[in-house]
Amino acid sequence: MWRSWKKVIMWMVVGFLIVTSIGTSMAQEKTYTLRVSMVITKGDNIYEGYEKFKEGIEVRTQGKIKVELYPGGVLGRDEEMLEQAVMGGDVCVNTDAGRLGVWVKEIGILLCPYLTDSIDDWMKLLKSDLAKEWYDKVRKEKGLVVLAFNWYAGARHFLTKKPISKPEDLQGLKIRTPGAPVWQETIRALGATPVALPWTEVYMALQQGVIDGAEAQHPATYGSKLYEVAKYITRTGHIQLWNSPVVGDKWLKKLPSDYQNILLEEADKAGDYATNLLLKMLTELEEKMKKEGAIINDVDITPFKKRAEAVYEKLGYQEVLKKVQELLSKK
C-alpha cells in the first residue's frame, strides 16, 4: 500500500514541476512594453541615462521587455502618470522625492534645502538601509516601486529677470516651482513667492510675465532654453535634485522574477551612468549658456542656508534630519 502511495506522490511532484516549468517558460515567452514618461528633453543627462536603461533591459531580456522613451512631458503630467502606475499601467515615471513625499513624508527630506553638498554623501544616503526603508514604505502604502534613486539631475539655481545677490532680492518675486510642499516651503523660506506650474508651461509664463523667475538645474535650464527669457542664473544650489524611475507594483508583479531583478539592476547602473555624465558636463553647459546670453553669478550662500533651516521645522523633519546626519557622520 505504501509503495502505491509513494508512486502517486512521486508522480504528483513530477506533474507539479512540469506545470511550473511550462508556466515559467510561457511567462518568459510573453512580451511586455514599458513606457517611460519624463518632462526633461533629449540631450539631458537623465534622458541619456534612460537610453542606457532601455538598452540594458532590452538586451538582457532578449527584447521581451520593450522600453519606449517619451521626453518633454508628451504622455502627461507627472502626477497623472504616477496615478496610472498605481493602477497597474505599463508606465515608468521619472520623478523625485518631492512628489513621493506627498504620500510618504520621510522621503521628502531628500529634497530639503542644503541637506548635504557632497555627491559621495548623497550616494551613501540614497543607497543606505535608511533610504530603503522609505522606498519600501512607498511600495507598501502607495503601490509604487522605486527602481533606483541615484539619478543626479543637478543642483537647483534661481533663474530671474533681474540680478539676485541675497535672499532679500527675492522678496516679492513670483518663482515657479513644483507643487510639492518641500519645494513650496523652500522657495517661501528663501524669500520668494512660490507658484506651482507644469514644467512645460514655464517658458511661456516667463515670457508673458506671469512669473518673475524659476529655479532649475542646468540641464533642464539649457534643454528648455529658459535663459532666453530669464537671463540671470544665480548659483544658490539650494536643492540637489535626484530623480528616480518609478513603476507600479501591480505592473511589476506581472513580470517573471528574473525580469523584475533586471529592471532594478539596470535602473541602478543607468543612474550611476547619468550621474557621472552630468558631473562631466556641468562646466560645458554653463559655457554654452553664457555664449547664448546667460549671466551666471556665484553668491554667498550662507544667508540662504540660514533661511533654509526653517523648512525642516516647518515640515516636521527634525527627527528624520537627525537620522540622516547620524548616517552621514559614520565612516
Order of alpha helices (4+ residues) and beta strands (2+ residues): alpha-beta-alpha-beta-alpha-beta-alpha-alpha-alpha-beta-beta-beta-alpha-beta-alpha-beta-alpha-beta-alpha-alpha-beta-alpha-alpha
